């Protein structure tokens, strides 16, 4: 476990306090904003790499540190960190990240995109449901929703989801039920893709050993097309 994460490079006001995160700017210096939400490992180098890859594609990308500097590579410890994170506080921190990006001089447009993984994928859906038209594109990768399913009646963002057919954490039948719920409550059908892969197949630093390069590339290409389409 690591505290005072050296990968943090920015602070922003959130939830009546100060939140930390990692911010990457595109070479042009300006672009649409995208929030990147971590897995249960914390703000680790994989999330920083994803943030940098988005910046290389022209986005102003911000990865909030929801664990306050703590990271781990132990699954049992990661599960404990996720369970101890109050969902309402995390979503408040993320709404602060939306405020920060929309107020940043480098960010163009009046809404941001959001990409999240595992625990962060669940938070993506909660954030999009809460923030309405301030989120213009939501992309959960194998999202795990902790607790009750959010109310999607205020969801306006198009949703692109990536899930593994062989995922023991996020069962495909539950994902299909979620898609039905989102469509019924929001009137918008999410675009969910299933891949012949396990959980966290996108994470090339994944301690679970389920990384799949071919499926990760396909999911990433779809994600970039989706973000460029909806964020400009």
C-alpha positions as CSV (number, residue, x, y, z in Angstrom):
1,X,0.0,0.0,0.0
2,X,1.2,3.5,-0.9
3,X,0.2,6.8,0.6
4,X,0.8,10.4,-0.7
5,X,0.7,9.1,-4.3
6,X,3.5,10.8,-6.3
7,X,1.3,10.4,-9.4
8,X,-0.9,13.2,-8.2
9,X,-0.2,16.5,-10.0
10,X,-3.3,18.6,-9.4
11,X,-5.7,19.6,-6.6
12,X,-9.2,20.9,-6.8
13,X,-12.0,21.8,-4.4
14,X,-14.5,19.1,-3.9
15,X,-17.1,18.0,-1.3
16,X,-16.2,21.0,1.0
17,X,-12.6,19.8,1.0
18,X,-9.6,19.4,-1.4
19,X,-9.4,16.5,-3.8
20,X,-6.3,15.3,-5.7
21,X,-5.8,13.8,-9.1
22,X,-3.7,13.5,-12.2
23,X,-4.3,15.9,-15.1
24,X,-3.0,15.5,-18.7
25,X,-3.2,18.2,-21.4
26,X,-3.2,17.6,-25.1
27,X,-0.3,19.0,-27.2
28,X,-2.6,21.7,-28.6
29,X,-3.2,23.0,-25.0
30,X,-7.0,22.8,-25.4
31,X,-9.6,20.2,-25.9
32,X,-12.8,18.6,-24.6
33,X,-12.6,17.4,-21.0
34,X,-12.7,13.7,-20.0
35,X,-12.8,12.3,-16.5
36,X,-11.0,9.0,-15.9
37,X,-12.1,6.9,-12.9
38,X,-9.8,4.4,-11.3
39,X,-10.3,0.7,-10.5
40,X,-10.1,-0.5,-7.0
41,X,-6.3,-0.5,-7.1
42,X,-6.3,3.3,-6.7
43,X,-4.6,6.0,-8.9
44,X,-2.0,3.6,-10.3
45,X,0.3,3.9,-13.3
46,X,-2.2,2.2,-15.5
47,X,-4.8,4.9,-14.9
48,X,-2.2,7.6,-15.5
49,X,-1.3,5.9,-18.8
50,X,-4.9,5.9,-19.9
51,X,-5.2,9.6,-19.0
52,X,-2.0,10.3,-21.0
53,X,-3.4,8.3,-24.0
54,X,-6.6,10.4,-23.9
55,X,-4.5,13.6,-23.8
56,X,-2.6,12.3,-26.8
57,X,-5.9,12.0,-28.6
58,X,-6.7,15.7,-28.0
59,X,-8.6,15.5,-24.7
60,X,-8.0,17.3,-21.4
61,X,-8.1,14.3,-19.1
62,X,-8.4,14.2,-15.3
63,X,-8.1,11.2,-13.1
64,X,-9.4,12.0,-9.6
65,X,-7.7,10.1,-6.8
66,X,-10.7,8.6,-4.9
67,X,-8.5,6.8,-2.3
68,X,-6.6,9.9,-1.2
69,X,-3.2,8.7,-2.2
70,X,-3.5,5.0,-1.3
71,X,-2.8,2.4,-3.9
72,X,-2.4,-1.4,-3.7
73,X,-1.7,-4.4,-5.9
74,X,-3.3,-6.9,-3.5
75,X,-6.9,-7.9,-4.5
76,X,-8.0,-8.5,-0.9
77,X,-6.8,-5.1,0.1
78,X,-8.3,-3.4,-3.0
79,X,-11.6,-4.9,-2.1
80,X,-11.4,-3.5,1.4
81,X,-10.5,-0.1,0.1
82,X,-13.5,-0.2,-2.3
83,X,-15.9,-1.3,0.5
84,X,-14.6,1.4,2.8
85,X,-15.1,4.2,0.2
86,X,-18.5,5.9,0.9
87,X,-20.3,5.9,-2.5
88,X,-22.0,9.3,-1.9
89,X,-18.6,10.9,-1.0
90,X,-17.0,9.4,-4.1
91,X,-19.7,10.7,-6.4
92,X,-19.4,14.2,-4.7
93,X,-15.7,14.1,-5.3
94,X,-16.4,13.2,-8.9
95,X,-18.9,16.1,-9.3
96,X,-16.1,18.3,-8.0
97,X,-13.9,17.0,-10.8
98,X,-16.6,17.9,-13.3
99,X,-16.7,21.4,-11.9
100,X,-12.9,21.6,-12.1
101,X,-12.7,20.5,-15.7
102,X,-15.6,22.7,-16.9
103,X,-14.0,25.7,-15.3
104,X,-10.5,24.9,-16.6
105,X,-9.2,27.3,-19.3
106,X,-8.0,24.4,-21.4
107,X,-11.4,22.7,-21.6
108,X,-13.7,23.4,-24.6
109,X,-17.4,22.7,-24.5
110,X,-20.1,22.8,-21.8
111,X,-20.0,19.1,-21.0
112,X,-17.4,16.4,-20.4
113,X,-16.9,12.8,-21.1
114,X,-16.2,10.1,-18.5
115,X,-14.4,6.8,-18.7
116,X,-14.2,4.4,-15.8
117,X,-12.9,0.9,-15.0
118,X,-14.4,-1.8,-12.6
119,X,-15.3,0.2,-9.5
120,X,-14.8,3.3,-11.6
121,X,-17.1,2.0,-14.3
122,X,-19.9,1.8,-11.8
123,X,-19.2,5.3,-10.6
124,X,-19.3,6.5,-14.2
125,X,-22.9,5.4,-14.4
126,X,-23.8,7.0,-11.1
127,X,-22.1,10.3,-12.1
128,X,-23.8,10.4,-15.5
129,X,-27.2,9.7,-13.8
130,X,-26.6,12.5,-11.3
131,X,-25.0,15.1,-13.5
132,X,-27.5,15.1,-16.4
133,X,-26.3,17.1,-19.5
134,X,-23.0,18.0,-17.9
135,X,-21.9,14.5,-19.0
136,X,-21.9,14.2,-22.8
137,X,-20.5,10.7,-23.1
138,X,-20.2,7.9,-20.5
139,X,-17.9,4.8,-21.0
140,X,-17.9,2.1,-18.3
141,X,-15.4,-0.7,-18.7
142,X,-16.8,-3.8,-16.8
143,X,-18.5,-1.5,-14.3
144,X,-19.2,-2.7,-10.8
145,X,-22.1,-0.8,-9.1
146,X,-21.7,-0.9,-5.3
147,X,-25.0,-0.8,-3.5
148,X,-28.3,0.2,-5.0
149,X,-28.7,0.8,-8.7
150,X,-28.9,4.6,-9.3
151,X,-32.0,6.4,-10.7
152,X,-31.3,6.8,-14.4
153,X,-34.3,9.1,-15.1
154,X,-32.0,12.2,-15.4
155,X,-29.4,10.4,-17.6
156,X,-29.0,12.2,-20.9
157,X,-25.5,11.0,-21.9
158,X,-25.1,8.3,-24.5
159,X,-23.5,5.3,-22.8
160,X,-20.9,2.9,-24.3
161,X,-20.0,-0.1,-22.2
162,X,-17.4,-2.8,-22.5
163,X,-17.8,-6.2,-20.7
164,X,-16.2,-9.6,-20.7
165,X,-18.2,-12.7,-21.5
166,X,-16.1,-14.6,-19.0
167,X,-16.2,-12.0,-16.2
168,X,-16.8,-13.6,-12.8
169,X,-17.3,-10.2,-11.1
170,X,-19.7,-8.6,-13.5
171,X,-22.0,-11.4,-14.9
172,X,-23.2,-10.9,-18.5
173,X,-26.9,-11.5,-17.5
174,X,-26.6,-8.8,-14.9
175,X,-25.2,-6.4,-17.5
176,X,-28.1,-7.1,-19.8
177,X,-30.6,-6.4,-16.9
178,X,-28.7,-3.1,-16.3
179,X,-29.1,-2.2,-20.0
180,X,-32.8,-2.8,-19.8
181,X,-33.1,-0.7,-16.6
182,X,-31.1,2.2,-18.1
183,X,-33.3,2.2,-21.3
184,X,-36.6,2.0,-19.3
185,X,-35.7,4.8,-16.9
186,X,-33.8,7.2,-19.2
187,X,-35.4,6.4,-22.6
188,X,-31.9,5.9,-24.0
189,X,-30.6,2.4,-24.9
190,X,-26.9,2.0,-23.9
191,X,-24.5,0.5,-26.4
192,X,-23.0,-2.5,-24.5
193,X,-20.3,-4.7,-26.1
194,X,-19.3,-8.1,-24.9
195,X,-15.8,-9.5,-25.5
196,X,-14.4,-13.0,-25.3
197,X,-12.4,-12.1,-22.2
198,X,-12.4,-11.9,-18.4
199,X,-12.7,-9.1,-15.9
200,X,-10.3,-6.2,-16.3
201,X,-9.2,-7.3,-19.8
202,X,-8.2,-3.8,-20.7
203,X,-5.6,-3.4,-17.9
204,X,-2.2,-4.4,-19.1
205,X,-0.9,-4.1,-15.5
206,X,-3.7,-6.2,-14.1
207,X,-2.6,-8.4,-11.2
208,X,-5.4,-10.7,-12.0
209,X,-3.7,-11.8,-15.2
210,X,-6.8,-11.3,-17.5
211,X,-5.3,-8.7,-19.8
212,X,-6.2,-9.4,-23.5
213,X,-4.3,-7.1,-25.9
214,X,-6.6,-7.7,-28.9
215,X,-9.8,-7.1,-27.1
216,X,-8.3,-4.1,-25.3
217,X,-7.4,-2.6,-28.6
218,X,-10.9,-3.1,-30.0
219,X,-12.5,-1.6,-26.9
220,X,-10.1,1.4,-26.9
221,X,-10.7,2.1,-30.6
222,X,-14.5,2.0,-30.0
223,X,-14.1,4.3,-27.0
224,X,-12.1,6.9,-28.9
225,X,-14.6,7.0,-31.8
226,X,-17.4,7.4,-29.3
227,X,-15.7,10.2,-27.4
228,X,-14.7,12.1,-30.5
229,X,-18.3,11.7,-31.9
230,X,-20.0,13.1,-28.8
231,X,-17.4,15.6,-27.5
232,X,-16.2,17.0,-30.8
